[in-house]
Amino acid sequence: MKNEWHCAQNWSTSSVPDEFSDVIIPDVSTTSFSFPVLRSGTVEVNSLAIYTNGSLTISKDAVVVVHRNAEGNCENNLYGEGQILFHTETAINSKKMIAAGIK
């Protein structure tokens, strides 16, 4: 699926984000219209940035754990009934990944 979080082809590095990833969700409203959707399970990321007009949907049976920080419009651009959790741990060896639909 074009907006599925767990689909490696939806990410700039062609791999699914992990606990070392700095995830960026930009505005793709004028290109692919494909904002990421986490449908189930728990994912961990180093950091999460949601840019203006970007969005992330976390479905009821899903959880996003952010180890360092969240930036941008995270509060206004999160959708769904899932959870987002913040840890104070500092992850190392982070890698920047850009979200679905950017290609």
Secondary structure as a PSIPRED ss2 file (coil, helix, strand):
# PSIPRED VFORMAT (PSIPRED V4.0)

   1 M C   1.000  0.000  0.000
   2 K C   1.000  0.000  0.000
   3 N C   1.000  0.000  0.000
   4 E E   0.000  0.000  1.000
   5 W C   1.000  0.000  0.000
   6 H C   1.000  0.000  0.000
   7 C C   1.000  0.000  0.000
   8 A H   0.000  1.000  0.000
   9 Q H   0.000  1.000  0.000
  10 N H   0.000  1.000  0.000
  11 W C   1.000  0.000  0.000
  12 S C   1.000  0.000  0.000
  13 T C   1.000  0.000  0.000
  14 S C   1.000  0.000  0.000
  15 S C   1.000  0.000  0.000
  16 V C   1.000  0.000  0.000
  17 P C   1.000  0.000  0.000
  18 D C   1.000  0.000  0.000
  19 E C   1.000  0.000  0.000
  20 F C   1.000  0.000  0.000
  21 S E   0.000  0.000  1.000
  22 D E   0.000  0.000  1.000
  23 V E   0.000  0.000  1.000
  24 I E   0.000  0.000  1.000
  25 I E   0.000  0.000  1.000
  26 P C   1.000  0.000  0.000
  27 D C   1.000  0.000  0.000
  28 V C   1.000  0.000  0.000
  29 S C   1.000  0.000  0.000
  30 T C   1.000  0.000  0.000
  31 T C   1.000  0.000  0.000
  32 S C   1.000  0.000  0.000
  33 F C   1.000  0.000  0.000
  34 S C   1.000  0.000  0.000
  35 F C   1.000  0.000  0.000
  36 P C   1.000  0.000  0.000
  37 V E   0.000  0.000  1.000
  38 L E   0.000  0.000  1.000
  39 R E   0.000  0.000  1.000
  40 S E   0.000  0.000  1.000
  41 G E   0.000  0.000  1.000
  42 T E   0.000  0.000  1.000
  43 V E   0.000  0.000  1.000
  44 E E   0.000  0.000  1.000
  45 V E   0.000  0.000  1.000
  46 N E   0.000  0.000  1.000
  47 S E   0.000  0.000  1.000
  48 L E   0.000  0.000  1.000
  49 A E   0.000  0.000  1.000
  50 I E   0.000  0.000  1.000
  51 Y C   1.000  0.000  0.000
  52 T C   1.000  0.000  0.000
  53 N C   1.000  0.000  0.000
  54 G C   1.000  0.000  0.000
  55 S C   1.000  0.000  0.000
  56 L E   0.000  0.000  1.000
  57 T E   0.000  0.000  1.000
  58 I E   0.000  0.000  1.000
  59 S E   0.000  0.000  1.000
  60 K E   0.000  0.000  1.000
  61 D E   0.000  0.000  1.000
  62 A E   0.000  0.000  1.000
  63 V E   0.000  0.000  1.000
  64 V E   0.000  0.000  1.000
  65 V E   0.000  0.000  1.000
  66 V E   0.000  0.000  1.000
  67 H E   0.000  0.000  1.000
  68 R E   0.000  0.000  1.000
  69 N E   0.000  0.000  1.000
  70 A E   0.000  0.000  1.000
  71 E E   0.000  0.000  1.000
  72 G E   0.000  0.000  1.000
  73 N C   1.000  0.000  0.000
  74 C C   1.000  0.000  0.000
  75 E C   1.000  0.000  0.000
  76 N C   1.000  0.000  0.000
  77 N C   1.000  0.000  0.000
  78 L E   0.000  0.000  1.000
  79 Y E   0.000  0.000  1.000
  80 G C   1.000  0.000  0.000
  81 E C   1.000  0.000  0.000
  82 G C   1.000  0.000  0.000
  83 Q E   0.000  0.000  1.000
  84 I E   0.000  0.000  1.000
  85 L E   0.000  0.000  1.000
  86 F E   0.000  0.000  1.000
  87 H C   1.000  0.000  0.000
  88 T C   1.000  0.000  0.000
  89 E C   1.000  0.000  0.000
  90 T C   1.000  0.000  0.000
  91 A C   1.000  0.000  0.000
  92 I C   1.000  0.000  0.000
  93 N C   1.000  0.000  0.000
  94 S C   1.000  0.000  0.000
  95 K E   0.000  0.000  1.000
  96 K E   0.000  0.000  1.000
  97 M E   0.000  0.000  1.000
  98 I E   0.000  0.000  1.000
  99 A C   1.000  0.000  0.000
 100 A C   1.000  0.000  0.000
 101 G C   1.000  0.000  0.000
 102 I C   1.000  0.000  0.000
 103 K C   1.000  0.000  0.000
